[in-house]
Amino acid sequence: MVDRHREGEIRPDGRGWSLRNYIALFMVVLLAVAAVAAFSVRYMSEQDARQAARADANFAAAKAAALLKSGFDQISDLSIPLSHDPGIRELFADPTKCTIGYAPLGAFTSGRLDLARLDGSVVCSSSKGPAAGGVAPYIGQSWLAAT
């Protein structure tokens, strides 16, 4: 007996779906599983990339902070004894004797040292020797008033 039926209907002889229907269902399930797996892999990769980027940024920030701290410590170690040197007082009285220099230290590969009065005028600078004409580039600076 030949059983002619429309696709998707259960056969009258009780055999269930046709092979074509099982293959179609298998393909749908396979595609759904593949889509979920692809999304999952993409999501995990994105999370891993973000975590790696954070770790790299934290590592770089820690290295930069250590380098800056080292540079500040070196400058502090050099400038504190200099500030107690009696010869500095003579520079404020006669700025033409200015001979200070600046050498790169750690992270600070460029810059200069300035000796300034409380009014903000520079007495001596490592970049140009004696200050000219009472220029006050640091006038009104809060850090200068705090000293």
C-alpha positions in Angstrom: 0.0 0.0 0.0 1.4 3.3 -1.1 0.8 6.1 1.4 0.5 9.5 -0.2 0.2 12.3 2.2 1.1 15.9 2.6 4.4 16.7 4.3 4.3 17.1 8.0 1.3 14.9 8.5 1.5 11.7 10.5 1.2 8.7 8.2 -1.9 6.6 8.7 0.2 3.5 9.1 1.8 5.1 12.4 5.3 5.3 11.1 5.6 9.1 12.0 7.3 11.8 10.0 9.1 11.2 6.7 12.9 11.2 6.5 12.8 14.6 4.8 11.1 16.1 7.9 13.6 14.6 10.2 16.5 15.9 8.1 14.9 19.4 8.0 14.4 19.4 11.8 18.0 18.2 12.3 19.2 21.1 10.1 17.2 23.6 12.1 18.5 22.3 15.4 22.1 22.2 14.0 21.9 25.8 12.8 20.4 27.0 16.1 23.2 25.2 18.1 25.8 26.7 15.8 24.4 30.2 16.2 24.3 29.9 20.0 27.9 28.5 19.9 29.1 31.3 17.7 27.5 34.0 19.8 28.9 32.4 23.0 32.5 32.3 21.5 32.2 35.9 20.4 30.9 37.0 23.8 33.6 35.2 25.7 36.3 36.5 23.3 35.1 40.0 23.8 35.1 39.6 27.6 38.6 38.1 27.5 39.8 41.0 25.3 38.4 43.6 27.7 40.0 41.8 30.7 43.3 41.7 28.9 43.1 45.4 27.9 42.3 46.3 31.6 45.3 44.3 32.8 47.6 45.9 30.2 46.3 49.4 31.1 46.8 48.7 34.8 50.3 47.3 34.2 51.3 50.4 32.1 49.8 52.8 34.7 51.7 51.1 37.5 54.9 51.3 35.5 54.3 55.0 34.7 53.5 55.8 38.3 56.6 54.1 39.5 58.7 56.0 36.9 57.2 59.3 37.9 57.6 58.6 41.6 61.2 57.7 41.0 61.7 61.0 39.2 60.0 63.0 41.9 62.0 61.3 44.6 65.3 62.1 42.7 64.3 65.7 42.3 63.3 65.9 45.9 66.5 64.3 47.1 68.5 66.8 45.1 66.5 70.0 45.7 65.9 69.7 49.5 69.6 69.9 50.4 70.0 72.7 47.8 67.3 74.7 49.4 69.3 74.8 52.7 72.5 75.8 50.9 73.7 79.3 52.1 74.8 80.0 48.5 71.2 80.1 47.4 70.7 83.2 49.5 73.5 84.9 47.6 71.7 84.2 44.3 68.6 86.1 45.5 70.9 89.0 46.4 72.9 88.9 43.1 71.1 86.9 40.3 74.1 87.4 37.9 75.9 84.6 39.8 73.3 82.1 38.6 74.9 78.8 37.4 72.3 76.2 38.0 71.8 73.5 35.4 69.2 70.8 34.7 70.0 67.2 33.6 67.3 64.7 32.6 66.2 62.6 35.5 64.1 59.4 35.1 60.8 60.3 33.4 61.7 64.0 33.2 63.8 64.1 30.1 63.1 67.8 29.6 62.4 70.7 31.9 64.2 73.3 33.9 64.9 74.5 37.4 63.7 77.9 38.4 64.5 79.8 41.6 61.6 82.1 42.3 60.8 84.8 44.8 57.5 84.8 46.7 56.2 87.4 44.3 56.6 84.9 41.5 59.6 86.5 39.8 62.4 84.2 38.7 65.8 84.9 40.1 67.7 82.1 38.4 66.8 79.5 35.8 68.6 76.6 34.4 67.3 77.4 30.9 68.4 81.0 30.5 70.7 81.9 33.4 69.8 85.1 35.4 66.2 86.2 35.1 65.7 89.4 33.1 63.8 92.5 34.1 61.7 91.2 37.0 59.4 89.0 34.9 57.0 87.1 37.3 55.8 84.0 35.4 54.6 82.3 38.6 52.6 85.2 40.0 49.4 84.1 41.7 50.3 80.4 41.8 48.7 78.7 44.8 51.7 76.4 45.3 54.0 79.4 45.6 51.8 81.1 48.3 51.8 77.9 50.3 55.6 77.9 50.8 
